[in-house]
Amino acid sequence: MSHPALDADKLRAFLLDQGVEVAGELTVDLISGGKSNLTFGVSDGRSHWVVRRPPTGGLTPSAHDMNREWAVTHALQGTDVPVAATVAVDTDGEVLGAPFTVVEYVDGLVVRSGEDLDALSDEDVTRNCDALISTLISLHAVDYASVGLESFGRPEGFAGRQVKLWARQWGHVKTRELADVDRLVAALSERVPAQSRHAIVHGDFRVDNTILAKGDPGVVRAVVDWEMSTLGDPITDIALMCVYRTPVFDSVLGFAAAWTSERYPSADAIASRYAELAGIDLGDWDFYLALANLKLGVIAEGITHRALAGASSGDGAERAAEVTGEFIAAGLRQLG
């Protein structure tokens, strides 16, 4: 059985051509998709894989880079960073009309909604948060040159380029004019840190972008959703992780998220724990939080932009942009 965005017969032929053993016909099930990349569970009755490809409409440049996702997950095999085993990649999109990746299915627990979180005890939640922080620290500690990622990005000047990137993305996805976006971009541009650390950054790190061990949410079995990863300033990762805790983020996702729950430690506590365990100073933390708010404001706008272009995944995608202004305002407040 196929899906409009994933032809099972074409995928099967591709896997066989790549030397992957396929026992029989493939079944395809959509796991999630629409706001980010589409994620499918694929099985031949014996083996189980996960296929990811970009959404089918309303794309923004660089936001759904499957080749980037493949490069980093392939390079991280064998490191302390838990990732799914990589299987195959179509880098040019000839098979399905868009690039896609295939990885082995990781059986585990995904905590996405508040209801998912209800199944965990308070001790589970605490241990899970520590595991997430430790996993992010492990990623930032990887010697990217030693795993062949020295050309994965340009870490010098990363924070300043991020300000410009998200300003450009705003130009691609805005559904109306918001003067405060220009104000925030200008304020951030004047406050870019002169010095920063260099590391692999995930670019979208929070609990629902991980797969946890069944029965033990204090163990991260795999980090997923790597399409925003690059080489850059690791503090941007922890800042975004913290801003994702904002309750209004529920309006972006279209449901009550686990990560926005009050049961997790506060953003300040998470940041302090990261700094303590990593043994570092967070530098101009207000700058990083403001930048994260700019990014989330543009992401919210982009979800609505894609919905208006006919690529809505439901769950209130058409209304996500209603909270863009709240993120932008929060960023301005952060900079005083």
Summary of the structure (lengths in Angstrom):
residues: 336
radius of gyration: 19.4
end to end distance: 54.6
largest distance: 60.6
contacts: 1111
relative contact order: 0.14
helix: 44%
strand: 15%
